[in-house]
């Protein structure tokens, strides 16, 4: 039997072992590299997963924040809309009771709360009232009122503040939580420009619904609206009370004036009756005096010396003056009493002017005064009493003549004015001081000027003229300046 060479076998075995070892080494290295590559891939995948997980968490968190912000925004929009409705309601009433009736349960709920109260301080009596208490039983309302009266609540909440169970505030503020039966609340002072008017508190008793800073903002706006509304209500009430007080005073004063007016009417009537009676009584002796003076002057009782005749002439002249004054007084009192009936007829104003001018023509010639008359030919007729109109024109022309110096000017103009005729008597005389114009038509009033100091008069002429014009349903007025002349104007109705 042939046996192989052991050396060859050993060499072949060794080569085989070495090849197997080398293969194993190569295979192990490949496995190591593959494992390393796999571990790297796993690490990379884990990092990617972690990043995706973190991003997912961020997205979820952002989504929650956006949802929260959206909810807060929706809540603010709803609250602002609710405030707008309340603001319109508040501005439409000036009654304090109706004012607070607008803040009801539905309004508080629309703001996102289920309990609320308004605490007011009366600025005069310093008394506390609670016009609004929502979400409480009668028993709870009594407890809250008692607490507010016993504790300085207004001083504790003199600025907007948010109170919750976990808020780090002083004990006094946190004591209100169980009193108000809420888990959180917003307290906002109601402040006007002058002082603190009160306090508004709203809250929730639900553990999952907490008051927020956004709620505090909205309530601060609401408190400002309430403060403005309260000021308007109080101002309106003050104005109303002032108006009522004024009306009462006016009514009382009117009553007093009415009584005084009645007394004045009685006094005026008595005065007119007295003047009328006295005038009648004076006319009889004046007539006798004038008659006896005429008899004596005529020499019917014997020859009268010239010196006596001169004095009798003065008696006669002064008797005429006194008779005229008595007649004027009697006419004024009769016109005022309505006892003189104007005999109204259609008159040509030019004819009436001509007759009045004829009476004063000698005096115009004596003082060399230029008189101009302007009356249109087509001027309508007036409705007047012929005798009384001539009396008015004579008085006004005589008055102008009296206060106009030599070579002066007087003009008389008549023109049409709507439903009336206007007559102006103008002179270039000494004029009238401004402070005397308002008294010029008063009885017995005589302006303080050199002419009146020299020439005696009764002060009744213009007063009589005014009464006659007013009895014709006309008007009379005067305009004048010292040293620039005077213009008397009056109106008469058209025929």
C-alpha positions, 0 to 999 in steps of 0.5 A, a space after each residue: 500500500 502506497 502511503 503519501 509523504 507526510 510532509 506534503 500532507 502537513 503542508 497541504 493541511 497547513 495551507 488549507 488551515 491558513 486559507 481558512 483562517 484568512 477567509 475567516 479574518 476577511 469574513 470577520 472584517 466584512 461583518 465588522 464593517 457591515 455592523 459598523 455601517 448598520 450602527 451608523 445608519 441606525 444612529 442616523 435614523 434615530 437622530 432623524 426620528 428624534 428630530 422629527 419627534 421634536 418637530 412634531 412636538 413643536 407643531 403640536 405645541 404651536 397648534 395648541 398655542 394657535 388654538 388658544 390664541 384663536 379662542 382668546 381672539 374669538 372671545 375678545 371679538 365677542 366681548 368687544 361686540 357685547 361691549 358695543 351693544 352695551 355702549 349703545 344701550 348705555 348712551 340711550 338712557 339717562 335713568 340710573 335704574 335703566 342704566 344698570 338693568 342693561 348689565 344682566 345675566 346674558 351680558 355677563 355670560 357673553 363676556 365669558 363669565 357666570 357671576 358678576 357684581 357692580 359696587 357703587 359709592 355715593 359721592 355725597 352720602 358715601 354710602 355703598 350700593 350694589 345695583 348689579 348682583 348676577 349669578 347669586 342666590 338671595 342668601 349669597 347676595 346678602 352675604 356679599 353685601 354684608 362683606 362689602 359693607 364691612 371691608 374696604 373693598 374699594 381701597 383694596 381694588 383701586 386698580 385692575 387686578 386678576 385674582 385666582 386660587 394660585 395667585 400670589 396676592 395678599 390675604 384680603 384679596 384672596 378672601 374674596 374668592 370663597 365670598 364670591 363663590 368663584 375660582 378666579 375673578 377680574 376686579 376693575 375700578 370704575 373711575 371718573 375724571 374726578 374720583 372713584 365711583 365704584 368697582 366691577 367684579 366678574 368671575 367663574 366658579 368652573 375650575 376649567 375656566 379661568 379669567 385671563 389678562 385679556 378679560 381684564 383688558 375688556 373689563 377695563 374698557 367696560 369700566 370706562 364706558 360705565 364711568 362715562 355713562 354714570 357721569 352723563 346720568 348724573 349730569 342729566 339728573 342735575 340738569 333735570 333737577 335744576 330745570 325743575 327748580 328753575 321752572 318752579 321759580 319761574 312759575 312762582 315769579 310769574 305768579 308774583 309778576 301777575 299779581 303785581 301786574 294786576 295791582 299795577 293795572 288797578 293803580 293805573 286805572 285809579 290814576 286814570 280815573 283820578 286824573 280824569 276826575 281832577 281834569 274835569 274839576 279843574 276845567 270849571 274854575 279855569 273856565 270861570 277865571 278865563 271868563 272873568 278875565 275876559 269881562 274885565 279886559 273888555 271893560 264891562 265892569 268899568 274902565 281898567 288901567 293899562 297896568 291891570 290890562 297887562 296882568 289880565 292878559 297874562 292871566 288869560 295866557 296862562 289860563 290857556 296854557 293850563 287849559 291845554 295841559 288839563 285837556 291833554 291830561 284828560 285825553 291821555 287818561 281817556 285813551 288809556 282807559 279806552 274811552 276815546 273811540 278813533 273815528 277812522 276814515 280814509 285820509 289823504 296824508 298830504 291834505 292832513 300835512 297841509 292843514 297842520 303846516 298852516 297852523 305853524 306857518 307864522 312861527 316858521 316865518 318868524 324864525 326863518 326856518 326852511 320847511 320841506 315836504 316830500 309826499 308822493 302823489 300816488 301815495 295810498 290813503 291812510 286809515 286814521 282819525 282826521 282830528 287826532 292825526 292833525 293833532 299828532 302832526 301839529 305836536 311833532 312839527 311844533 316840537 321840531 320848531 321849538 328846538 330848531 334855531 333860526 334859519 334851521 331846517 325841518 323836513 316832513 316825509 311820507 312813504 309807503 312801507 308794506 301794509 303801512 305808511 311811514 311819516 318822518 319829521 326831521 329837524 336840524 335842532 339841538 338833538 337829544 342825548 342818548 340816555 334820554 331817548 328811552 324816556 322821551 315819550 313818558 308823561 311829564 318828562 322834559 329833556 335837560 337842555 337850554 331850551 327847555 330851561 327857558 321855555 316852559 312846557 308840560 311834558 305831555 305832548 309826546 306822551 299824547 302823540 304816542 297814545 294816539 298813534 298806538 290807538 291807531 295800531 301804529 308805532 312811533 320811535 325817535 332817533 337823535 344825536 346831540 347837535 345833529 338834529 332829531 327824527 320822529 317816525 311813526 306809522 299808520 295803517 293803509 286804508 
